[in-house]
């Protein structure tokens, strides 16, 4: 809670690398979602420009976001850098090609006020991209709810927990959110707090990565399956995650 106003204070952190095409829509939808909750919370919008070569930073500034810079192209570092500038006591990480509805933000705020949670994720729906890619991602929603895991494209946590845990691992170039959520659950357990998956109003994410092709993704999955520990720490093996737009 904000000590001055008594309201929940959420810092929304958007990592962005060459995102001039989709970022304006994302920031607009985030703003609309929080405007719908006006008077019930305080919030701020932070965009981490992760070494962009396009107009990402200028567009974010024009949309009213506070922009910080991370020179190393890595999603973990971008999220951590954004969090380091945050003033809120809750951190909400949203990817530059994803956005929530007002109803989802209302559910997030209800969860925070309940006082029983250390964080949450959300089920998702995919917009655009090839059909196989959309189906592949949406099919993961039941396991997200059952096993309480989530995509890093929409992830909430207490700021104090994030800082005690040291943020996202900078040793990982992918699935860093899985590692973080595992540690976050462990952190919350002795404190009587749990990690939840919201499901009534899934967030929307882009299916653009599917445009890289089914066979290309199949090769990447094969590499990860054969050597997961090494692959997750090797940027060259994870070109799908770091494809420059």
C-alpha positions, 0 to 999 in steps of 0.5 A, spaced: 500 500 500 502 507 499 503 509 505 500 516 504 494 515 500 492 508 503 491 505 496 495 499 492 501 502 488 502 498 482 509 499 478 507 496 471 514 494 467 514 493 460 521 491 457 521 493 450 527 491 444 525 494 437 518 494 439 515 500 435 510 497 431 506 493 437 508 498 443 503 503 442 497 499 442 500 495 449 501 502 452 494 504 450 491 498 453 495 498 459 493 505 460 485 504 459 485 498 464 488 502 469 484 508 468 478 503 469 480 502 476 481 510 477 480 511 484 482 504 487 489 504 486 495 508 484 500 506 478 506 508 474 508 505 467 515 504 466 518 502 459 525 499 459 528 500 452 533 494 451 538 496 446 533 498 441 535 501 434 528 504 432 523 509 435 521 505 441 524 509 447 521 516 443 514 512 443 514 510 450 515 517 452 510 520 448 505 515 451 507 517 458 511 512 460 518 513 464 523 510 460 530 507 462 535 503 458 538 497 459 544 496 454 545 488 454 540 485 450 537 480 455 529 479 457 532 478 465 536 484 465 531 489 462 525 486 467 530 487 472 532 494 470 525 496 470 524 494 477 530 498 479 526 504 477 520 502 480 516 506 486 510 501 487 510 496 492 507 491 487 511 490 480 507 487 474 511 485 468 507 485 461 511 484 455 511 489 449 506 485 445 501 483 450 496 487 454 490 486 459 483 488 460 480 492 465 477 486 468 483 482 469 486 488 472 480 489 477 482 481 478 489 483 480 487 489 485 482 484 488 488 479 489 492 484 492 487 487 497 486 480 499 493 479 502 494 472 501 498 472 495 505 473 494 504 474 486 500 471 480 500 470 473 494 469 468 492 464 463 492 467 456 489 468 449 493 469 442 492 474 437 494 473 430 500 468 428 499 461 425 493 457 427 498 452 430 502 457 434 495 459 437 493 452 439 500 450 442 500 456 447 492 456 449 493 449 450 497 450 456 492 454 460 489 448 463 496 446 466 498 453 468 492 453 472 493 446 475 501 447 476 501 454 478 506 456 472 505 462 468 508 466 462 513 472 463 508 476 459 504 477 465 507 476 472 505 480 478 509 480 485 510 483 491 516 488 490 519 486 497 519 479 495 522 481 488 528 485 491 529 479 496 530 474 491 534 478 487 530 479 481 530 474 475 536 470 473 541 473 469 544 467 467 538 465 463 536 467 456 529 464 456 524 461 461 527 465 467 520 466 469 519 459 471 525 460 475 523 466 478 516 463 480 519 457 483 523 461 487 517 466 489 513 460 491 518 458 496 519 465 498 511 465 500 510 459 503 513 460 510 510 467 510 503 464 509 502 467 502 501 463 495 502 464 488 495 464 484 493 464 476 488 468 474 483 465 469 477 469 468 479 474 464 486 472 460 491 477 458 492 477 450 499 476 447 501 476 440 502 470 436 508 473 432 513 468 434 509 463 430 511 467 424 518 464 424 515 457 422 513 451 425 520 447 423 524 452 425 521 452 432 521 444 432 529 445 431 529 450 437 524 445 442 529 439 440 535 443 442 532 445 449 530 438 450 536 435 448 540 440 452 536 444 457 541 447 462 546 449 457 541 452 452 537 456 456 544 459 458 546 460 451 544 466 447 546 463 440 541 457 441 535 461 443 534 466 437 527 465 437 526 469 443 531 474 441 529 475 434 530 482 432 524 485 429 
